[in-house]
Amino acid sequence: MKFSELHLPPQILESIVQMGYDEMTPIQAASYPVIAAGHDLCSLAETGSGKTAACAIPLIQKVDPTLNAIQALVIVPTRELCLQYVDEIHKIAVQTDIVPFAVYGGFSKSIQVAKLNHRVHILVATPGRLIDLMYDGAVNLSQVKCVILDEADELLKIGFLEDVEFIMSCILQEHQTLLFAATMDSDIKKLVDKTLNNPQHISLIDDRPSPESIEHYFEYVTPKNKETELMRYLEEEDIVQAIIFCNARHKVDALYRSMKKNIRNIEYIHAGLSQEKRSSIYRQYRNNKVRYLIATDVAGRGLDFSNVSHVINWDFPGDGEQYTHRTGRSGRMGRKGKALTFITKRELSTLRSLTRHQKITPLWIGQNPLQGDGEPRGEKSGKKRRSYRPSRGRKAKSPSLV
């Protein structure tokens, strides 16, 4: 289904066309009529499926720009998601008088209060900062018509359940609630029961955690040769943008210091950076000014980096859910993507479980160690080293070596 078939207001449709949207993604096509009709919604969809726009388009249509009040509230788990959501809403509503705004920790509260006192129609917030502003009397939710709980499973995972329940208890008037998540467990079901009223249910997961648009590559390496193999991969793959995931901040720092000696357009991000620095790197990456981003899982959940062609797991993910969220940074909105995970001897015991539970068909670079005779790449042997093949048969591009 095309956006042009929705009979949207001309100024919204024109903005969507300028953003390059034409065909609706499955989650957009399934959820739009439910949201537009005013029903509560519990939606399960894989990461990168277009959930933000699925919410933003009908949400903007519900707002009365002549009413100077917060009419829609979006609750998300991280600062970066706040910025992403506001950016998407702003692009869609740019030809209207609707004003979106984000509030989150690590930024001047006085500036946020000044903006809230001036004019805000759609508020995007992390739970902690929102509650602070509510206690200060700086936020009035009495005119809210719609509440969106996005990445709800992550909100609960990092301990925001009580905060979300408190915020929802303060919205006394009748309103619509939309809940989006990538997974459904008992805690999410409890939250749905508490906060949603006779919701419609949409699930596009289909017991398939990993998007089909992603090719999953694995490479068996020794720890001391991992960086050599990473550089080889970057040289020989046709990479638009890549995220390289590490399991800890100090590993991100060390890998960045080593790689920046030979590669341009590379940055790093983790929770140890200041909010100002993280926001700056986030904007640079979204605007294609950074080609390679080394990150902890602060960048692994929900963020819409639409040009990421490759995800590389420098460190083996802790579990299948973490693997799915990381690799889901590529292959977004139906585009093709590649994920490469480095495997060392210590991870072999959990590798089979990962591929089985995530329903992944593994593609091996070099020997497959699960077949019993494979050696890590970099080990001395009489076997000739095989080079990587460029993506989809295209000529490989250099990773901008200095």
C-alpha positions in Angstrom: 0.0 0.0 0.0 1.2 3.5 -0.8 1.1 6.6 1.4 -0.7 8.4 -1.4 -3.7 6.1 -0.9 -4.3 7.2 2.7 -5.9 10.5 1.8 -3.5 12.4 4.1 -3.5 16.2 4.4 -1.5 17.6 1.5 1.2 19.2 3.6 1.8 15.9 5.4 1.9 13.8 2.2 4.3 16.3 0.6 6.7 16.0 3.5 6.5 12.2 3.4 7.3 12.2 -0.3 10.2 14.5 0.3 11.5 12.1 2.9 11.6 9.4 0.2 8.6 7.4 1.6 6.4 5.7 -1.0 5.3 2.2 -0.1 4.2 1.6 3.5 6.1 -1.1 5.4 4.1 -3.9 6.9 3.9 -2.4 10.4 2.8 0.9 8.9 0.1 -0.6 6.8 -1.2 -2.7 9.6 -1.1 -0.1 12.4 -2.2 3.0 10.6 -6.0 2.2 10.4 -6.0 1.0 14.0 -4.3 4.2 15.3 -6.3 6.5 13.0 -9.5 4.9 14.3 -8.5 5.7 17.9 -8.1 2.2 19.2 -5.4 1.2 21.8 -2.7 -0.9 20.2 -0.2 -3.5 21.3 2.2 -4.1 18.4 5.1 -6.5 18.0 7.5 -5.8 15.2 11.1 -6.4 14.4 13.6 -3.6 14.9 14.0 -1.4 11.8 10.4 -2.0 10.6 9.3 1.7 10.4 7.5 1.9 13.8 8.4 5.5 14.3 6.7 6.8 11.2 3.9 4.3 11.8 3.1 6.3 15.0 4.2 9.8 13.9 2.0 10.1 10.8 -1.4 9.4 12.5 -0.2 11.2 15.7 0.4 14.4 13.9 -3.1 14.3 12.4 -4.6 14.1 15.9 -3.0 17.3 17.1 -4.7 20.7 17.0 -1.9 23.2 16.5 -4.2 26.1 17.7 -4.3 24.6 21.1 -1.2 25.5 23.1 -0.9 22.3 25.1 0.8 18.9 25.1 -1.6 16.7 23.2 0.6 13.6 22.6 3.2 12.0 24.8 5.9 9.6 23.6 7.9 7.7 26.2 11.2 6.0 25.2 14.0 4.5 27.1 17.0 6.5 25.9 18.1 10.1 25.1 19.1 9.1 21.6 15.6 7.7 20.9 14.1 11.0 22.1 16.2 12.8 19.5 15.3 10.3 16.8 11.6 10.5 17.4 11.5 14.3 17.5 13.6 14.5 14.3 11.1 12.1 12.5 8.1 14.0 13.8 9.6 17.4 12.8 10.3 16.2 9.2 6.7 14.9 8.8 5.1 18.0 10.4 7.5 20.6 9.0 4.8 22.2 6.9 2.3 22.4 9.8 2.4 24.5 13.0 2.8 21.5 15.2 5.8 21.7 17.6 7.5 18.5 18.9 10.0 18.7 21.7 12.2 16.2 23.6 13.1 16.1 27.3 15.8 13.8 28.7 18.5 13.7 31.4 21.9 15.2 31.0 20.6 18.4 29.4 19.7 21.8 31.0 16.4 21.5 32.8 15.9 25.3 32.8 16.1 25.3 29.0 13.6 22.5 28.8 11.2 24.3 31.1 11.5 27.5 29.1 10.5 25.6 25.9 7.6 23.8 27.7 6.3 27.1 28.9 6.4 28.5 25.4 4.7 26.0 23.0 4.9 22.2 22.7 2.3 20.0 21.1 4.1 16.6 21.1 6.4 15.7 24.0 9.0 12.9 23.6 10.6 12.0 27.0 12.6 9.6 28.9 10.8 8.6 32.1 13.2 10.0 34.7 13.4 13.5 33.3 9.7 13.6 32.6 8.9 12.7 36.3 11.3 15.4 37.5 9.5 18.0 35.4 6.1 16.8 36.6 7.2 17.2 40.2 8.4 20.7 39.3 5.1 21.5 37.9 6.6 22.2 34.5 4.6 19.6 32.6 0.8 19.6 32.2 -0.6 16.3 30.8 -4.3 17.2 31.2 -4.7 17.7 27.4 -2.9 14.5 26.3 -5.0 12.5 23.8 -2.5 9.8 22.9 0.4 8.1 24.7 3.0 6.0 22.9 5.2 3.6 24.8 8.0 2.8 22.3 10.6 0.1 22.9 8.4 -1.0 25.8 10.4 -4.2 26.4 13.6 -2.1 26.8 11.8 0.4 29.1 11.1 -2.6 31.4 14.4 -4.2 31.0 16.3 -1.2 32.3 14.0 -0.7 35.3 11.5 1.9 34.2 8.3 -0.1 34.9 7.3 1.8 38.1 8.1 5.1 36.4 6.0 4.3 33.4 3.1 3.1 35.7 3.3 6.4 37.7 3.3 8.6 34.6 0.3 6.7 33.2 -1.6 7.0 36.5 -1.3 10.8 36.2 -3.1 10.9 32.9 -6.7 10.8 34.2 -8.6 11.8 31.1 -9.6 9.4 28.4 -6.8 8.8 26.0 -5.4 6.4 23.4 -2.4 4.3 24.3 0.0 2.7 21.8 2.6 0.2 22.9 5.4 -1.0 20.6 7.9 -3.7 21.4 10.2 -6.2 19.7 9.6 -9.0 22.2 6.6 -10.1 24.4 7.2 -11.5 27.9 5.2 -11.7 31.1 6.2 -8.2 32.2 5.1 -6.7 28.9 1.8 -8.5 29.2 1.3 -7.1 32.7 2.0 -3.6 31.4 -0.5 -4.1 28.5 -3.2 -5.2 31.0 -2.6 -2.2 33.3 -2.3 0.6 30.7 -4.2 -0.4 27.6 -8.0 -0.5 27.2 -9.3 -3.3 25.0 -6.3 -3.1 22.6 -6.0 -4.3 19.1 -3.0 -6.7 18.7 -0.6 -6.7 15.8 2.4 -9.1 15.6 4.8 -9.2 12.7 7.4 -11.2 14.5 6.2 -14.6 13.3 8.7 -16.4 15.6 11.4 -15.0 13.4 13.6 -12.7 15.6 16.2 -11.9 12.9 15.0 -9.9 9.9 15.2 -11.8 6.6 16.9 -8.9 4.9 20.1 -9.5 6.8 22.8 -12.0 5.8 24.6 -13.4 8.8 28.3 -14.1 8.5 30.6 -15.6 11.1 34.4 -15.9 11.2 36.5 -18.1 13.4 39.6 -16.1 14.6 42.2 -15.9 17.2 42.0 -12.9 19.6 45.4 -11.6 18.6 44.4 -11.6 14.9 41.0 -10.2 15.2 41.9 -6.7 14.3 43.8 -7.8 11.2 40.8 -9.7 10.0 38.5 -6.7 10.8 40.7 -4.4 8.7 40.7 -6.9 5.9 37.0 -7.1 6.0 36.6 -3.3 5.9 38.9 -3.1 2.9 37.2 -5.7 0.8 33.5 -5.1 1.6 31.4 -2.5 -0.1 30.4 -0.6 3.1 28.1 2.4 3.2 28.1 2.7 7.0 29.1 0.2 9.6 28.6 -0.2 13.4 31.2 -2.2 15.2 29.9 -3.5 18.6 32.0 -4.2 21.7 30.8 -5.5 25.0 32.5 -2.8 27.2 33.5 0.8 27.2 37.2 0.1 27.6 37.2 -2.2 24.6 35.5 0.5 22.5 38.2 3.0 23.6 41.0 0.7 22.8 39.7 -0.4 19.4 39.0 3.2 18.4 42.6 4.4 19.4 44.0 1.6 17.3 41.8 1.9 14.2 41.8 5.7 13.9 45.5 5.5 13.0 44.6 3.9 9.7 41.0 4.8 9.0 39.2 8.1 8.4 35.6 8.9 9.2 35.6 6.8 12.3 34.0 7.7 15.7 33.0 5.9 18.9 30.1 6.1 21.3 29.3 4.7 24.7 27.6 5.8 27.9 30.8 7.2 29.4 30.7 10.1 27.0 29.0 13.4 27.9 25.4 13.8 26.5 26.7 16.7 24.3 29.4 14.5 22.8 27.0 11.6 22.3 24.4 13.8 20.6 27.1 15.3 18.3 28.3 11.9 17.2 24.8 10.7 16.7 24.0 13.6 14.5 27.2 13.2 12.5 26.4 9.5 11.9 22.8 10.1 10.9 24.1 12.8 8.4 26.6 10.4 6.9 29.6 12.4 8.1 30.9 9.3 9.9 31.3 6.0 8.1 32.4 3.7 10.9 31.0 3.8 14.5 32.5 1.7 17.3 29.9 1.3 20.0 28.6 -0.5 23.1 25.0 -1.5 23.1 24.0 2.1 23.8 23.7 2.2 20.0 22.2 -1.2 19.7 18.5 -0.7 20.4 15.9 1.2 18.5 18.1 3.9 16.8 17.3 4.5 13.2 20.6 4.7 11.3 19.0 4.1 8.0 22.2 3.9 5.9 23.9 1.2 7.9 24.9 -1.6 5.5 27.1 -3.6 7.9 27.1 -4.6 11.5 30.2 -6.2 13.0 30.2 -8.0 16.4 33.8 -7.4 17.5 32.7 -9.1 20.8 30.3 -12.0 20.8 26.8 -10.9 22.0 25.7 -11.9 25.5 22.5 -13.6 24.2 20.2 -14.0 21.3 18.2 -10.9 22.0 21.3 -8.8 22.1 22.4 -10.3 18.8 19.1 -9.4 17.2 19.1 -5.8 18.4 22.7 -5.3 17.2 22.3 -6.8 13.8 19.0 -5.1 13.4 20.8 -1.8 12.9 21.4 -3.0 9.3 18.8 -4.2 6.9 16.3 -1.5 8.0 13.0 -0.7 6.2 13.5 -3.8 4.0 16.9 -2.9 2.8 19.6 -5.6 2.5 22.2 -5.7 5.2 25.2 -7.8 6.4 26.2 -8.8 9.9 29.6 -10.3 10.7 30.3 -11.9 14.1 33.8 -12.8 15.1 34.0 -16.2 16.9 36.9 -17.3 19.2 37.3 -20.7 20.7 35.6 -19.7 24.0 32.3 -18.9 22.1 32.0 -22.1 20.2 29.9 -23.8 22.9 27.2 -21.1 22.7 27.3 -20.6 18.9 25.0 -23.4 18.0 22.4 -22.3 20.5 22.5 -18.8 19.1 22.0 -19.8 15.5 19.3 -22.3 16.4 17.2 -20.0 18.6 17.5 -17.0 16.3 16.7 -19.1 13.3 19.8 -17.9 11.5 21.4 -19.6 8.5 25.1 -18.9 9.2 27.4 -18.1 6.3 31.1 -18.7 7.1 34.1 -16.7 6.1 36.9 -19.3 6.1 36.5 -22.6 7.9 33.4 -23.6 9.8 34.6 -24.7 13.2 31.3 -26.5 13.9 32.3 -29.1 11.4 35.2 -30.1 13.5 38.3 -29.4 11.3 38.3 -25.6 11.2 41.2 -23.5 12.4 40.9 -19.9 13.5 42.0 -17.5 10.8 45.4 -16.2 11.7 46.7 -19.6 13.0 49.7 -20.9 11.2 48.8 -23.6 8.8 49.4 -24.8 5.3 46.1 -23.6 4.1 45.9 -20.6 1.8 44.1 -17.7 3.2 40.9 -16.8 1.3 40.0 -13.2 0.8 36.6 -11.7 1.5 34.2 -11.3 -1.3 32.7 -7.8 -1.9 29.0 -7.4 -1.2 26.7 -8.6 -3.9 29.4 -8.8 -6.5 30.2 -5.1 -6.6 33.7 -3.7 -6.6 34.9 -3.2 -3.1 35.6 0.3 -1.8 38.6 1.3 0.4 37.7 2.1 4.0 39.5 5.5 3.6 42.9 4.5 4.8 45.1 7.4 5.9 
